[in-house]
Amino acid sequence: VTIRPPAATGDRLADVDTPALIVDLDIFERNLKCMADNLAGKPLRLRPHSKSHKCPEIARRQVALGAVGVCCQKVSEAEIMVEGGIENVLVSNEIVGLPKLDRLADLNRRAWVGVCVDDAGNVDDLEAAAARADAVVPVLVEIDVGCLRCGVPPGEAAVELARQVAGKDHLRFAGLQAYQGRAQHIRGFQDREEAIDQATLLTRQTLDGLAKEGLTCDIVGGGGSGTYQFEAATGVYNELQPGSYIFMDADYGRNLAKNGELFREFEFSLHIYTTVMSRPMPDRAIVDAGLKAFSVDSGMPTVFDIEDASLDRASDEHGSITLRQSIEQPKVGDKIRLIPGHCDPTVNLYDWIVCIRNGVVEEVWPVSARGALL
Amino acid sequence: VTIRPPAATGDRLADVDTPALIVDLDIFERNLKCMADNLAGKPLRLRPHSKSHKCPEIARRQVALGAVGVCCQKVSEAEIMVEGGIENVLVSNEIVGLPKLDRLADLNRRAWVGVCVDDAGNVDDLEAAAARADAVVPVLVEIDVGCLRCGVPPGEAAVELARQVAGKDHLRFAGLQAYQGRAQHIRGFQDREEAIDQATLLTRQTLDGLAKEGLTCDIVGGGGSGTYQFEAATGVYNELQPGSYIFMDADYGRNLAKNGELFREFEFSLHIYTTVMSRPMPDRAIVDAGLKAFSVDSGMPTVFDIEDASLDRASDEHGSITLRQSIEQPKVGDKIRLIPGHCDPTVNLYDWIVCIRNGVVEEVWPVSARGALL
């Protein structure tokens, strides 16, 4: 079954069928350029995370603006990115299980595809897969710099794992993965900065330990859309991995900037386009988008087109909007944009991204890695 | 891009790649039979909701066990169900917008495909679409019996809308949609029963009003997996629309039965199969399933295979499990089953359902209506 696109090139925005994921191309391009400009001239590389968009077309645009390649979280995503013309992909994640390791090693025959490790047994499995494929796989040791997710502790444990990697015939020790995921949505600017200061300290200590062993790091990777400016300033990180900056979402929009105001360096370019399907009460509008059209893990989407209205409740296929101003608008059939609470898992619900410029559909991009779980 | 299936017929469960959606076929078949048996001999029809499974193979099995057809929420789902051999489909939802109404009307040339309305303007649009298709579309008036979502108020407003429908050349007034969605997850048995008693009272009053106008209802539909036994006992509802009973989920599992114990009439047949990808701390295991592999709107998934463990935190591609018993198990590479918090939006994340019997993959079903949003 092929899921039909909700629009075709040349359609007016008002004619895009709903629910649909729409991108304002002018804003999207400003976000891409803003990041590229902010990092221009700095001694570091941008490697945007494709888990946010899962779309080779967007990855190609990021590379065209100077990105070294992209990050992925899954081998299947990496396969789709390589297939889509991206020649440098870091799987910024541990990959476990022989089928996936074999696919990862195979992919290295076609492109540069690195991977992270945090377990000695996994390193042995990865070496075996790389040997089977007659490939050499670049490997980053992931350290836990406060994310409390994967990763070995910074310092000696990381050095020991790096030594193991460096001793393998079909692996190449390529550096450290030091992503502080929990810092991304700390609201206060200084609190975010302090979290990255701490992560940087732990990363630097690990780099010192590696240097004593003669182990050098081509890549010291980390940073997300909420903190990248801090990692960029450290002189320690040399690759930044932000994903959400291209779209933004309501959750990132609640972060604070240095001046104490809301973080608006990047603008909201991504919307869920919905239709009002019911007006059962003067203060209630039901739209045709629910839990299968947006993720609610980071809060409900916000209502973009109506003042003083909130989407308070979502069921599988319905969103319930409480209206506080006009009771006349919107009417059944009106179309309303929402800003997703969390862009990454929301994009993953769609097969197509509808690109809008000046009120007209300019392109429709397939979300090729949508559902690429393996 | 075709998303590869995580397993093939004949594979051992242990070799299913992860994350994957797996169904225990013995349990699944018991759930199907349990519902069929519970309703056997009663003067009502079962019309299971396909929004839970989005899978024509499952719909065909439900019909084979006596279901009259299925419910859908979207026209695109109805198209896929009709394509899959289901000849009787109720879109238990309002459909707004000309492209969708035209597709709905067209579909009525191939199968019985009903729809709900709660708005006079929408009835006019539906009539126009049915006229264009030279079809007669069966229409249910949705009344709000406590769901606080779509639907006209019970009583006179519903009678007036039914009268409008009945006056159209290409529409046929087919009954009432009276689903009490908010009652499904009320934990206490008596509280759930009282909510359905109230919904039934409002439905009966509306039926009385319709009868005075000579308007008869072929279908009086409602009921979900949490309340269907109450609607079945009313003598008012004649079609039941449960969906989740085939799978169950953690949220339904928190409902209480009449004896005050947990609702276990149906068993958990659906799991998310995951791999432990990291064991960074003695009390923490990270699995390779996160917000793109399960929905968290109704709470985190529960951990099926490890005692006294909980999945406490999920990011896009990671689930963090806190272990409280053994610190030895699980190891990196071990596979663990989770019970989803909410089955419907979780199933919608997968392209394939892997069917297991006696530890072996018996079939792999496509989730054909996955992502069918339009």
Interface residues (C-beta under 8 A of the other chain):
Chain A: V1 I3 R4 P6 D17 T18 P19 A20 K51 Q73 K74 S76 I80 N93 E94 I95 V96 G97 P99 K100 D118 D119 G121 N122 D144 L148 R149 C150 G151 V152 G181 T275 V276 M277 S278 R279 P280 R284 I286 D288 A289 L291 K292 A293 S295 V296 D297 A314 S315 D316 E317 H318 S320 V332 G333 H342 D344 P345 N348 L349 Y350 D351 P366 S368 A369 R370 G371 A372 L373 L374
Chain B: V1 I3 R4 P6 D17 T18 P19 A20 K51 Q73 K74 S76 I80 N93 E94 I95 V96 G97 P99 K100 D118 D119 G121 N122 D144 L148 R149 C150 G151 V152 G181 T275 V276 M277 S278 R279 P280 R284 I286 D288 A289 L291 K292 A293 S295 V296 D297 A314 S315 D316 E317 H318 S320 V332 G333 H342 D344 P345 N348 L349 Y350 D351 P366 S368 A369 R370 G371 A372 L373 L374
